[in-house]
Amino acid sequence: MNSQAVIDQKAPVAGRSPLRLALVIGALGVVFGDIGTSPIYALQTVFNPEDPHPIPLTAENLYGVVSLIVWSVILIVTITYVLLAMRMDNDGEGGIMALLTLLRRWAPKGRTRTVAILSGLAVLGAALFLGDSMITPAISVLSAVEGLKTINPGLDEWIVPITATILLVLFLIQKLGSSVVGRLFGPIMAVWFVVIGVLGIGGILHDPQILLALLPTYAVQFMVGHFDIAFFALAAVVLSVTGAEALYADMGHFGRKPISFAWLFLVFPALALTYLGQGALLLEDKANMSAPFFLLAPEWGRIALVVLSTVATVIASQAVISGAFSVAAQASGLGYLPRLRVTHTSSETHGQIYVPWINWLLMVSVITLVFVFRTSASLAFAYGMAVIGTITITTLLFFYLARRRWKTPPWILVIGAVVLLSVDLLFFAANATKFTHGAWLPLAIGLAAFTVMTTWQRGRALITARRTEAEGSLADFVSNLRTHPKLIDRVPGTAIFLNPGGSTTPLALRANVEHNHVRHARVIILSVDIQNVPRVPQTKRCTVDDLGDPTDGILYISARFGYAENPDLPRALRSIPPHKTQGWLDLDNATYFLSKIELREGRRGGMARWRKRLFLAASHITTDASDHFGLPRNRVIVMGSQIEL
């Protein structure tokens, strides 16, 4: 998924980015952390004897499973994401939130029901990722620390405490940022992929016949000839594609070419080799099923492999955590979550952010999962559902947008959609069989997050409509000021009133005029407009409107920001050329007025009572507007009013 864990190289628009080694190495450290650590537990999980639908460990089944893993990775990661989805970008950005904004931009008029359904699916996909971001750190670090059992079985009881401690430290250091550590991620993951590739080759030498599993016929024969077994195996095979969304979500930070190059020439070959190597090891001795990944290493190298695996899984966890910060911030910018406090942890990089509320929520959730499930095998039952749910929604949205944006012939889209969605839905159905064994968990988390996000969007729309009624027309208000100038006293200074838009009057300004009978000599009505693009060029940041009279000292300014940007209003105002504001914009001494809305549950319709209460509860985590917009606290005045929901 989307991650901001390394220094952003400020890559050009995806698809036209230059192929630079620094970008390739950077992508290794962020994009491939999750999928790169899947070999630690994926094949072992398929043949887990404690599975409610156990897969017998026979040579025939082993060839079929290894072939199925390799070709699932090819179909889902290489074809769906690398060759197709990564060509669908939103000004260089990828990921499911980018698809949502593209859907808004390219949706045909008059087909609101289709668009509403697809938008809801996109939000559900983002919500499922939050479930994924809770499970990934737990299963990744657990699976690595479990390697201690191959060194000394007596260390088994220490696995959970060690895992919890590592994760606790990881979450506690999030507020420090990851710019320094991020520079190390790429080289470490490069070493990781080289090591697992070499270990895979060593494993293959135990039984080179395993190379036959590269033929797709083995996967097809396994699915057709042993469907009753293969179907249930898919629930674990899907673990081999965890992290596929990251290739797409992080496209804006590295570019399509570096990610594709790293995948095709290092990551995929290394993953294929290590899966084949584990398969050969199991053909030689079924007893190796206790830990096939770690047993690829010679006994003298297992301690080093456990340490390297732990570091790699921490990197994978960091990537997912950072991705959760990014998705939450983008959802907030698009109006699907309350305004969250976002801290930028790097002065060099816009993408490195820290969202405290999300961090503590994830920390409690992840550590709780570790103590409840205790093993990576138990967590694996829950893991696949969130992964395949997001992948299926991404595939569906891609094919819809491919028709709208590129005018691709329908027959091509139908063939591609039928093949790829059939694969996705087959995986989804297989994971559904694990519902009572843990698959319910990511669905429950995703549905809870989806409910909060859609409730916030609906409640926000209702509040905006009712606030508009209370504010009244800005044009009429300004016209009255001009018609009766002597009834209102002017006080010196510059007042900046924040307002949702330019058609209504800020409640704080209306209260000043109607109750105090004063206005400032210079008045700016400032609105923030979040665009359906990741970032807005500085040259298009602000527009200025004198509202029909350049001499009355009243201006309306609209500040535009992308959904991935930090809306720093003072900085945006300073970017306005002086001639556009008649040269009187005195930001160093200006006073900012905020209209604080106290929400109360009312009897008006529009939302069910329980959703109103959920909206009001969620509103309490809304961050202070002064912090969110970068306003100087010593020059901010808050004026309150009430609105019933």
Secondary structure, DSSP 8 states (H G I E B T S, - for coil): -----S------STTS----HHHHHHHHHHTTHHHHTGGGTHHHHHT-TTSSS-----HHHHHHHHHHHHHHIIIIIIIIIIIIGGG--BTTB-SHHHHHHHHHHH--TT-HHHHHHHHHHHHHHHHHHHHHHHHHHHHHHHHHHTTHHHH-GGGGGGHHHHHHHHHHHHHHTGGG-SHHHHHHHHHHHHHHHHHHHHHHHHHHTT-GGGGGGGSHHHHHHHHHHTHHHHHHHHHHHGGGGTTHHHHHHTHHHH-HHHHHHHIIIIIHHHHHHHHHHHHHHHHH-GGGGGSTTGGGS-GGGHHHHHHHHHHHHHHHHHHHHHHHHHHHHHHHHTTSS-----EE--SS-TT-EE-HHHHHHHHHHHHHHHHHH-SHHHHHHHHHHHHHHHHHHHHHHHHHHHHHHH---HHHHHHHHHHHHHHHHHHHHHHHTTGGGTTHHHHHHHHHHHHHHHHHHHHHHHHHHHHHHHH-BHHHHHHHHHH-GGGSEEEEEEEEEE-S-SSB--HHHHHIIIII-EEEEEEEEEEEEEESSS---GGGSEEEE-TT-TTSSEEEEEEEEETTS---HHHHHHTS-GGGGTT---TTT-EEEEEEEEEE--S-SSS-HHHHHHHHHHHTT---HHHHTT--GGGEEEEEEEEE-
